[in-house]
Amino acid sequence: MSSYANYKEAPPQLIPANNLKFHLPYFTPKEIQRLADKQRGKLSIREEEKARQQACGFIEAVGLGIGFPRKTIATAQNLYHRFHLFFPRKDFGLHDVCLAALFVSSKMHDTLKKPRDILMAAYAVRFPELAVKAKSMGGEIEMDPATVEHDRQRLLAVERLMLECICFNFTVRLPFPYVIKISRAFGASKKLSKLAYRLAIDSFRTLVNLSYPPHVVALGCLYLAALLQSFERGTSPERPGQHTSHQIAATLSKTGEWGAQFQAHIADIEEIAHAIIDLLISYSQNPAANTSPHTPSSPHPHQLSRGPGHGHGHGHGHGHGTPAPVYVPYKADQLIRLKIVMRETEHEPRQRESVAAEEPSYDTKESPFYRSEKTVRYMFAPPAFVDDPS
């Protein structure tokens, strides 16, 4: 008992470490651009974005197929984006990284599934013809046991690297509850709140959740939802206790008390709105692309399993889904006009300082899983928030 009592006065000495890795919950946009450029390899920006959307669609389809809640799917998509800030795309198969992200996310949210269960759900998406055959026979997909074991080992290998990316920090915060609370605070209608919530779901197909905390992302989604419902439309009658989309868009388009109340900057929510509207424009111009078919109505799981691009990737495996018809709520020219108006009234981007002691980087060769003689200590916070890591 005495040793525990003296812990604060004389804490135990930490094991000496050759290297320290600090968890960075968010990156500045410049850091994300530098890291993405480094890991992109020979891919063009357009090819990288296509691979990113294919991965997000694959995670969505597998997650819904296995019954994961939205929080698990969204976190997995964010883990996929974070992983490829540190590891080259050419070195890892798309399917392997996606499934490892789902596995880690299921641990973070206590919705744990065995790797084999996740693999079987993935096979159903990648090989729909086998899934139909298995369903008709009342069993699971028949796969070569050697193939399943090989894929399981690949999943676990990528999982270890993904845990390093987050420094084994399982803390996660999502924008979804903030959307509900902030919408209520602004007096938004139920319809507007639902649209903002669905935009928050789509935000995980972009990199904004790596740059901004969840309450700021929620504000950006509410702002864009208000713009989408009010742009080139007449004013709707205001209900008692509620504000119209026009009023909310006007409030968030200029600085005011809401900035101090929600600890957010107007330039940040504009950047978030631009990132999400770019995603919507991309899909509206090319409905066959696997970008964002979920706004404003969520898809049926069977539509997703047949969705476009789920069989594509840099990894092993075949099986390409047939694009299912998707309802497009907004036309590309309307979204482009809205984006032009947003650009005309936008504020200067905010200069952000990095919380990292040095430029974030990750050399695979320095990983302790590759070089066992290295001792690495993983810190759960950035350097400025750690008392004395030495």
N, C-alpha and C positions, 0 to 999 in steps of 0.2 A: 504493500500500500504506500510505503514511503517513497518509492521510486516514482509512482504516479503523482504524488503530491508535489514532488520537486520538479515536475516536468517543465513548468513555465520558467522556474528559476535556472534550471540547468537542462535544457533540451538535449536529447541524444544527438551525437554527431552523425551527419548524413554520410552515406557511402560515397567515397570520392568518385567523381564522374569525369570522363574524358570530354564529354560534350553535354551541352544543355539545349533542350528544345522547348520553346515557349509556345503555348497555345494562343493563337491569334483569332479571336472570335469574328473579327471583321477586318477587311482589307480596304485600303483606299482604291478608288478606280484606277489610279496610275499603277499601283502595285498589281492589281488584277491584270491590267493590260500587259505589263512587263512579264509576269509569270506565264500568262497565256501565250504570248509570243514565243517564249522560250520553249514551251512544251508542244507547240503546234507542229513543229517539224516542217515537212514539205507541204502540208495541207494549206490551202488558201483559207482566208477568213470565212468565206462562204461555205467551203467544205467542212470546216470545223463546226460552224453553226448547224449544218445539216446533220452531222454526227451527233451533236449535242441534243437536237430535237428527236432524233431517232432513239437515243438512249433514254430520254425522258418519257417517250411514248412506250418504250419497252418496259421501263420500271412501272409505269402506270398500269399497263396491261397485266403484268405479272402480279403486282400488288393487289389489284382488284380481283384477279383470278383466285388468289390464295385467301382473300378476305381481310387484308390489312386495312386498318382505318386510314383516313386521309393524312393524319399526322405522321404516320410511318412512311407513307408514299412520298410526301413532301420532303421529309428529312432525307430520305434515300436519294431523291433528285439533287438535293443540296450537297450531299456527301459526294455524289458523282462529280459535280462541278468542282468541289474543293480538291478531290483526288487529282484531277488533271491540271491543277495549278502547280503541282509538285512532281508529277510523273508524266513522261511523254506518252502521247496517244498511240504512237507506233509500237510501243513495247507491250501494250496490254489489249486484250480483246474486249470489245464493247460489252458483250454479254457477261464476261467474267467480272468486270468492274460494276456493272449494274446489279448483278446478283449479290456481290459482296456488299454493295451499298445497302441493299434491302436487308441483308442479314445483320449488318451492324445497326441499322436503324431499328430493326425489330428488337434488338437488345436495349437500345437507348430508350425505347418507349414501352418496354416490358410487354411486347406483343410477339414474343419469341417463337420462331418456327425452326425446325431442324433444317440444315442445309439440303437434305434430300427432298424435303417438302417444297422448298423454294425451287429446286431444280426441276421437279415434276411440273410445277406450275409454269415454269419457263418453257419446258418442252411442249406444253399444251399451246403456248403462244407461238413458238417457233415452228412447230409441226402440227398445224391444225387438222391435217388429214388423219394423223395418228390419234389426236384427241377425239375426233368424231368416232373413230373405230373403237377406241377404249370405252367411250360413253355408251355405245350401242351394246357392248359386251358387259357393261356394268363393272368394269375394273379400271385400273390406272394404266397409263401409257406404258407400252412394252419397249424398254430401252435395253441395250446391251449393258449388263452390270459393269463391265470394264469401263465403258464410256461414262457411266454415271459416277463411278469412283474417281475416274480421271478428272471429270468436271468438278467433283466435290473438292478434290485436292487443290485445283486451281482457284476455286472460290475461297478456300481457307487461306491460301497463300496471299491473295489480294486483300483479304480481310485484315491480315496482320499489318500490311502496309497502310491500309486505310485507318487503322487504329493509331498508327504513328502520326498520320496527318492531323488527327484531332487531339494528339497528345494524350490519348486515353481519357479525354474529358467527355463524359456522357451528358453534360448539361446541354439542354436544347430549349430554345424559346421560338415559338412560331407566331405569325401575325394573325392567325384566325380569331383567337379570343379578343385581340385588340380591335379587329374590324368591327365586331359586334358592339364592344363598349364605346368606341369612338363614334360609330354611327349613331348610337343612342345619345351620346353627348351633343352631337350636332343636330339632333332632331330629324334624322334621315328617315325616309319612308321604308317600309319593309322591302319593297321592290328594289330600291336603291341599295339597301344593305346587302341583299342577296347578290346583286351584281358586283358590288365591291368584294364580297366574299369569294366569288368565282374568279375575279381578277387576282385575288390573293393566291388562289390555287395556281393560276397560270403564271404568277410571278416566279414560281420555282422552276419554270422552264427557262428563266433568264438568270443572270448572275447578281441581281440586286440584293438577294438575301445574304450574299457574301460581303456586301459593302455596307448595308444599313441594318440597324436593329429592327426588330419586328414591329414596334409601334410606329416607326417612320414608314415602313413598307405599308402598313395598314392605312396610314394617312394618304400615301400616294395612290393606293388602290381606290380609296373613297373619292379622292380628287378626280381621278380618271373616270370613275363610274358616274360622277356628277356631270362631267363634261360630256360623256357619251349620251347621257339621257337628256341633256339640255341643248347640245349643239344643233343649230339649225332647226330647232323645234320651238313651238310656242310655249308660253308659260302655262303651267298647270295650276289649278286652284290650290291654294295652301290650306291644308287641313289643320284643325286646332292641335297645337303642340308639336307640329311638324314644320320643317322647312323644305322648300322645293329644291330640286336639283340645281336650278339657276342660282338660288341664294347660297347654297353650299359651295358651288363652283366659284362664285364671286368672292366668297369669304376666304377660301383657300388659295385664290390666285394672287392675293396680296398679303403683306405682312400684317400681323395683328396680335391680339392677345392669345390666340390659339397657339402661336409659336412657343410662348413661355409656358402655357398650360400643358402642352404635350411634349415640350423639350424637343422641338423639331425645327428645321430650317426650310424655308420655302424652296430654295434651290435644290435641296435633296428630294423633296416630294415631286418636283418637276422632273428630275432625272429619272426617278422611278416610273413616273407616268410615261415618259418618253420610251423607256425600255420596254414596257408592256405594250404600248400602242405599236411599236415597231414589230413586236411578235404578232399582233393581230393583223397588221398590214401584210406581213409576210404570208400568213395563212390565207387571207382574203384574196391575195394575188395568185396564190397557188394552192387551191384546196386539196390537191392530191398529196401535198407535202405533209409530213408528220409533224406539224407544229402545234397549234393550240386549238383543238376542236371543241373545247369544253366551255366556251363562253358564248351566250349566257346560260346555256342549258348543259347539264352534265350528261355524258354519254352512257349508253347502256353497256354493261360489261361485255356482252356478246359482240357489240359493235367494235369495242376496243380490241377484242381478241382477233378480229378480222381486219383491224386497222392497218393503215399503210406503214410500211417501213419497219415493222416489228421484226422481221427476219433479217434485216440488214445489220451489218456491223463489221468490225475489223477482226472479230474473233472467229472461232471455228463454228461450224453449223450452217445449215441452209434453211430453207423454208421462208417464203416471202408472202406476207398476207395480202389479200385483195382489198384495195381501198373501199371503205364503206361510205355511202353518201352521207355528208355531214351538213347540217343546217348552218349557213353563214349569216349571222345576224346583221353584219355591217358590210357595206360595199367598200372596196379599196379606195375609190376616189373620195368618198365621204371621210374615211379615216385619214387620208392624206391631207385633205382640206383642214381637218381638225388639228393635225400635227403642225401645219403651216401657221395656223392661228396661235397655237401654243408657243411656237418658236418666236413669233413676233412679240409676244408679251413675257417671255421668260426672263428670269433674273440671272445675274452672273453666277457661274458655278462657284461653290464654296471651296476655299483652299483648306484641305484637310492634312493634318500631320499624322504620320504613321506612329503607332504605339510600339512598333518593333524596334529593338535596339539596332538592328541592321536589316538590310534588304532581305525579305523572306526568301528562302531557297531550300531546296531539298535534293541532295544528291543520293540517288539510289545506292551507290557504292558505299556510302557512309552509313547505311542502315545497319543497326545491330543484328538484323536478321540475315545480313549478308556477311558481316564481319563480326564474329562473336567476341573478338578481343576488345572491341569498343564497348565502353560503359556509357550509356546515355541516360540522363535524368530528364524526365518529362515533367514540365511545369504546367499547371492548370490555368495559367494566366499570362498575359504579356509581361515583359521585363519590368515595366514601370509599376506593375501591381504586385510584384513579388518582393517581399521584404529583403531577403538576402539569400540568393540561390547558391552562393559559394559555400 
